[in-house]
Amino acid sequence: MDFVYIGDIVNTHGLKGELRILSSFSHKEEIFKPNFNLYIEEKSYQIKTYRKHKNYDMVTFEGFTNIDDVLFLKGKSVYINRNEIDATLLLESDYVNMEVYSDKGNRGKVISILKGVAYNYLEVSLRGKSYYVPLIPTFIDKVIKEKKQVWIHEIEGLFDEN
């Protein structure tokens, strides 16, 4: 299975086995729905109910109806199986290992995604140095998923190669 990290269970809520998930996953509407499977420590849990509450994604799982049933999940990381969602969706994790291009040619390779407060960044490695490209439409011109390429709008100073 191709697991993709989507967030963490930060707490329980109420007495009926509801869990608070803190997630910045970009396609929540695709995964947070009844009957969809989430994975915790490689074990599958089927969503029974979902709702949004403040900054949290609140779920209950099939077969769990009491807070005591779900306490063992508190603090665990939550994943999805990439093969269970639309293959055409571009996930942040898909950027890793993509070649980065601009009008100046090849600008390196994406080595990770860094979480920011306002938005996330592509960490791009070029000749042994790391550069950070905001992962927002202003900087991302196009993505060719099949060729593992991301084309960026490069502004002055983005790649300070001195």
ZAKE-426042 format. One record per residue (C-alpha): x, y, z; residue in one letter. Coordinates in steps of 0.25 Angstrom, whole numbers, padded with zeros to 4 digits, always signed. Layout:
XYZa/...
END
This chain:
+0000+0000+0000m/+0004+0014-0003d/+0001+0022+0010f/+0000+0037+0011v/+0001+0044+0024y/-0012+0053+0026i/-0011+0057+0041g/-0011+0053+0055d/-0022+0049+0065i/-0020+0060+0076v/-0031+0056+0085n/-0045+0050+0087t/-0058+0058+0088h/-0070+0055+0096g/-0073+0041+0101l/-0078+0034+0089k/-0064+0031+0083g/-0062+0043+0074e/-0048+0047+0070l/-0041+0060+0067r/-0032+0060+0055i/-0023+0072+0053l/-0020+0071+0038s/-0015+0081+0027s/-0018+0071+0016f/-0022+0078+0003s/-0033+0069-0002h/-0041+0067+0011k/-0054+0066+0003e/-0049+0053-0004e/-0045+0046+0009i/-0054+0051+0021f/-0067+0044+0017k/-0074+0032+0023p/-0069+0018+0018n/-0055+0023+0015f/-0043+0016+0021n/-0033+0023+0029l/-0021+0016+0034y/-0014+0016+0047i/-0002+0008+0049e/-0005+0001+0036e/-0019-0004+0042k/-0031+0001+0034s/-0042+0008+0041y/-0055+0012+0034q/-0061+0025+0036i/-0075+0025+0041k/-0078+0040+0043t/-0070+0052+0040y/-0072+0067+0043r/-0064+0079+0044k/-0062+0086+0058h/-0053+0098+0059k/-0039+0094+0053n/-0042+0080+0055y/-0047+0068+0046d/-0056+0060+0055m/-0059+0046+0052v/-0065+0033+0058t/-0061+0019+0053f/-0070+0007+0051e/-0070-0002+0063g/-0066+0009+0073f/-0077+0015+0081t/-0070+0019+0094n/-0059+0028+0098i/-0052+0016+0105d/-0052+0009+0092d/-0044+0020+0085v/-0034+0025+0095l/-0023+0016+0090f/-0023+0024+0077l/-0020+0037+0083k/-0007+0043+0079g/-0006+0034+0067k/-0003+0038+0052s/-0014+0036+0042v/-0011+0032+0027y/-0019+0029+0015i/-0016+0018+0004n/-0012+0027-0008r/-0019+0016-0017n/-0032+0018-0011e/-0034+0032-0016i/-0035+0039-0030d/-0021+0036-0037a/-0022+0050-0044t/-0022+0058-0031l/-0009+0065-0028l/-0005+0063-0014l/+0007+0070-0007e/+0014+0057-0005s/+0014+0056-0021d/+0024+0068-0022y/+0035+0060-0015v/+0046+0056-0025n/+0040+0065-0036m/+0050+0072-0044e/+0048+0087-0043v/+0048+0096-0056y/+0047+0111-0058s/+0050+0120-0070d/+0064+0119-0066k/+0065+0104-0068g/+0066+0092-0058n/+0066+0098-0044r/+0068+0085-0036g/+0059+0075-0029k/+0048+0075-0019v/+0054+0068-0007i/+0042+0071+0004s/+0030+0079+0007i/+0032+0089+0019l/+0019+0093+0027k/+0018+0108+0028g/+0008+0116+0036v/+0002+0123+0024a/+0005+0112+0013y/+0015+0101+0011n/+0028+0101+0003y/+0035+0092-0007l/+0049+0090-0002e/+0058+0089-0014v/+0072+0084-0015s/+0081+0090-0025l/+0096+0088-0025r/+0096+0084-0010g/+0088+0096-0005k/+0073+0096-0001s/+0064+0107-0006y/+0049+0109-0002y/+0038+0111-0012v/+0025+0115-0007p/+0014+0105-0011l/+0004+0115-0016i/-0002+0118-0030p/+0007+0131-0031t/+0019+0122-0031f/+0015+0109-0037i/+0012+0111-0052d/+0009+0096-0056k/+0011+0082-0052v/+0013+0070-0061i/+0011+0059-0052k/+0014+0048-0062e/+0028+0054-0065k/+0030+0057-0050k/+0032+0072-0054q/+0028+0085-0047v/+0030+0098-0054w/+0031+0110-0045i/+0030+0125-0047h/+0044+0129-0042e/+0046+0143-0036i/+0059+0150-0033e/+0066+0145-0021g/+0058+0132-0020l/+0070+0124-0024f/+0082+0132-0018d/+0093+0124-0024e/+0105+0133-0018n/
END
